[in-house]
Amino acid sequence: MPELKLAKLPDRTPVKITVTVSPELNRDLQAYAEAYSEAYQSEVEPVSELIPYMLQDFLRSDRSFTKAKKAKQKGGGESTSARTQPASRRTAHATSMS
């Protein structure tokens, strides 16, 4: 079969995750949904519809996570324990070893 320009589509099976949030966070999420509605002159989206996109944008904007993810996909980079430590701890640990 010839190779097609469009690659095989990724797994698109949704995964349901249940989380519990504080009352304060719930109020903030509701307020965000209302602000989103005002910004885009649309009906208020359910928070449950916004959260996946919020998380996706958060992860994309986290440079350390993006770097670690790329390193892991390439099979190289820092060790797992170094990647999971906050940068300040890695620096302090590296400094104390010298």
DRENGU-340842 format. One record per residue (C-alpha): x, y, z. Coordinates in pm, 1 decimal. Layout:
BEGIN
        px        py        pz
         X         Y         Z
...
//
This chain:
BEGIN
        px        py        pz
       0.0       0.0       0.0
     140.3     345.3     -84.7
     233.9     585.8     192.5
     -27.6     851.4     239.7
      46.3    1212.5     321.8
    -189.4    1198.7     622.0
     -34.0     998.6     904.9
    -237.0     749.0    1104.1
    -469.0     936.1    1337.2
    -379.6     923.7    1708.7
    -591.7     748.8    1968.7
    -890.8     975.3    2025.3
   -1072.1     767.0    2283.1
   -1169.9    1004.7    2563.2
   -1053.9     921.0    2913.3
   -1273.6    1027.5    3203.2
   -1089.5    1154.9    3509.2
   -1271.9    1254.0    3826.5
   -1117.6    1517.3    4052.3
   -1227.9    1689.2    4369.1
   -1158.8    2061.1    4402.5
   -1189.2    2303.4    4688.8
   -1493.2    2530.9    4710.2
   -1264.7    2828.0    4637.0
   -1125.6    2666.3    4321.4
   -1477.1    2575.3    4211.4
   -1584.2    2939.3    4250.5
   -1280.9    3050.5    4050.2
   -1356.3    2799.2    3775.1
   -1716.1    2919.8    3758.1
   -1596.3    3281.1    3744.5
   -1353.0    3188.3    3467.8
   -1634.2    3026.6    3267.8
   -1834.5    3347.8    3302.2
   -1535.5    3562.5    3199.3
   -1479.7    3331.5    2902.1
   -1844.8    3375.9    2804.1
   -1815.5    3754.1    2823.2
   -1486.9    3760.9    2631.2
   -1628.3    3557.2    2342.9
   -1991.2    3677.6    2362.9
   -2114.9    3321.6    2396.0
   -2322.5    3113.8    2631.6
   -2147.8    3010.5    2950.9
   -1957.3    2691.0    2878.6
   -1975.7    2422.1    3144.4
   -1658.4    2415.7    3351.7
   -1618.5    2047.3    3264.8
   -1587.3    2149.3    2897.0
   -1326.7    2417.4    2968.1
   -1099.4    2222.5    3204.0
    -941.4    1990.9    2941.5
    -840.4    2292.7    2730.5
    -714.3    2479.1    3036.2
    -497.1    2183.5    3134.2
    -371.7    2139.1    2779.6
    -268.1    2506.2    2758.1
    -107.0    2488.8    3101.7
     104.3    2188.3    3004.0
     205.3    2344.9    2672.0
     317.0    2661.9    2850.8
     532.5    2477.5    3108.0
     879.3    2496.1    2952.7
    1038.1    2251.8    3196.8
     769.4    1992.8    3129.3
     797.6    2039.1    2751.7
    1176.1    2002.3    2768.4
    1157.3    1690.0    2986.9
     890.4    1537.6    2763.0
    1103.3    1593.0    2451.4
    1409.8    1448.2    2623.4
    1214.4    1140.8    2730.7
    1076.0    1090.7    2378.6
    1430.6    1106.3    2239.2
    1543.1     854.0    2499.8
    1801.7    1082.1    2652.1
    1835.9    1384.0    2872.7
    1837.1    1406.3    3250.5
    1761.3    1115.4    3476.6
    1402.4    1073.5    3591.0
    1480.8    1181.3    3947.1
    1647.8    1501.3    3826.9
    1352.8    1584.7    3602.3
    1098.9    1543.7    3880.7
    1284.5    1766.7    4127.7
    1216.6    2139.8    4119.5
    1492.7    2335.7    3943.6
    1592.9    2503.7    4270.0
    1655.5    2164.3    4433.8
    1855.1    2036.2    4134.6
    2075.1    2347.2    4148.1
    2121.7    2322.4    4524.0
    2203.8    1952.8    4499.4
    2450.7    2005.7    4214.6
    2617.1    2291.5    4403.3
    2656.9    2088.5    4722.5
    2829.8    1807.7    4533.1
    3110.0    2032.0    4400.1
//
